[in-house]
């Protein structure tokens, strides 16, 4: 007896890039994925028209939009209270630019030099609530961080530190459990304690807090 196929929940992706060639290429790539629905725009104004008229799960945002900057759109998304996750794509960033983006609440930074397969993976991870930040961008953030304010900082247990390191490395809960040789439920429990102690709610926020307050423990 043949089982009915379970409907796939679509990831609604908005590509924002001022280069037609990149937009069309990225759109063709992502449209070939069975679980992605893709739209695109070339300016901040066009992107806002889409974002205010329909739900978008992931904004694939070029940092350099010609006369505009990706941070302009990130700021407008925040001002309008739009619920979406932003994955910035870039050919290169300074430490200050990377830090500014993470402070504004983006979910990750994706280098344009990476493979198409890596982009698909990044979108899936960000859509699942995880952060996407490669080691070179982690180093950029570290280079730009000031000394953390320690007053009122809560101590993390050894397990919580290990789980936090896994989050910073971009690992899913199952992968962290495998690395630490503990159950996935134990990872979830430790992660919940980390969320409570740091006062954040998402993994991308947790990465920023880890780099700011606990970088000696996680790197």
Residue pairs with C-beta under 8 A, 6 or more apart in sequence:
8 34
8 35
9 35
10 35
10 36
10 37
11 35
11 36
11 37
11 57
11 58
11 123
11 124
11 127
12 36
12 37
12 39
12 54
12 55
12 56
12 57
12 58
13 30
13 36
13 37
13 38
13 39
13 56
13 57
13 58
13 59
13 60
13 123
14 38
14 39
14 40
14 41
14 47
14 50
14 51
14 56
14 58
14 59
14 60
14 84
15 23
15 26
15 27
15 30
15 38
15 39
15 40
15 41
15 60
16 40
16 41
16 42
16 44
16 46
16 47
16 59
16 60
16 61
16 62
16 65
16 70
16 73
17 23
17 26
17 40
17 42
17 60
17 61
17 62
17 65
17 89
18 42
18 43
18 62
18 64
18 65
18 66
18 68
19 62
20 42
22 62
22 112
23 40
23 42
24 40
26 40
26 60
26 119
27 38
27 40
29 116
29 119
29 120
30 36
30 38
30 119
30 120
30 123
31 38
33 120
36 123
39 50
39 54
39 56
41 47
41 49
41 50
42 65
43 65
43 68
44 65
44 68
44 72
44 73
44 76
47 59
47 73
48 73
48 76
48 80
50 56
51 59
51 77
51 80
51 82
51 84
52 80
52 82
55 84
56 82
56 84
57 84
57 85
57 127
58 84
58 85
58 86
58 87
58 123
58 126
58 127
59 73
59 77
59 84
59 85
59 86
59 87
60 87
60 89
60 110
60 123
61 70
61 73
61 74
61 86
61 87
61 88
61 89
61 106
62 70
62 88
62 89
62 90
63 69
63 70
63 71
63 88
63 89
63 90
63 93
63 97
63 101
64 70
64 90
64 91
65 72
65 73
70 88
70 101
71 100
71 101
71 104
73 86
74 86
74 101
74 104
74 105
74 106
75 104
77 84
77 86
78 104
78 105
85 107
85 126
85 127
85 129
85 204
86 105
86 106
86 107
87 106
87 107
87 108
87 109
87 110
87 122
87 123
87 126
87 132
88 101
88 106
88 108
88 109
88 110
89 110
89 111
89 112
89 119
90 109
90 110
90 111
90 112
91 111
91 112
91 113
92 111
93 101
93 109
93 137
93 140
94 140
95 140
95 141
95 143
95 144
96 144
98 109
98 137
98 140
98 141
98 144
99 140
99 141
99 144
99 145
101 109
102 109
102 133
102 141
102 204
102 207
102 208
102 211
103 208
105 204
105 205
106 204
107 126
107 130
107 131
107 132
107 204
108 122
108 125
108 126
108 131
108 132
108 133
108 204
109 132
109 133
109 134
109 137
110 118
110 119
110 122
110 132
111 134
111 136
111 137
114 122
122 132
125 131
125 132
125 170
125 172
126 132
126 204
128 172
129 202
129 203
129 204
130 167
130 170
130 172
130 203
130 204
131 167
131 168
131 170
131 203
131 204
131 206
131 207
132 170
133 141
133 168
133 170
133 207
138 168
138 211
138 219
141 211
142 211
142 215
142 219
145 211
145 212
145 215
148 212
148 213
148 215
150 213
153 213
154 197
154 198
156 164
156 194
156 197
156 214
156 217
157 190
157 193
159 180
159 182
159 186
159 190
160 190
160 193
160 194
160 197
161 214
161 217
161 218
162 176
162 180
162 190
163 176
163 180
163 187
163 190
163 191
163 194
164 194
164 206
164 210
164 214
164 217
164 218
165 217
165 218
165 219
166 175
166 176
166 179
166 180
166 187
167 176
167 191
167 194
167 203
167 206
167 207
167 210
168 207
168 210
168 211
168 218
168 219
171 179
173 184
173 187
173 188
173 191
174 184
176 187
177 183
177 184
177 186
177 187
180 187
194 206
195 201
195 206
198 206
198 209
198 213
200 206
200 209
210 217
210 218
211 218
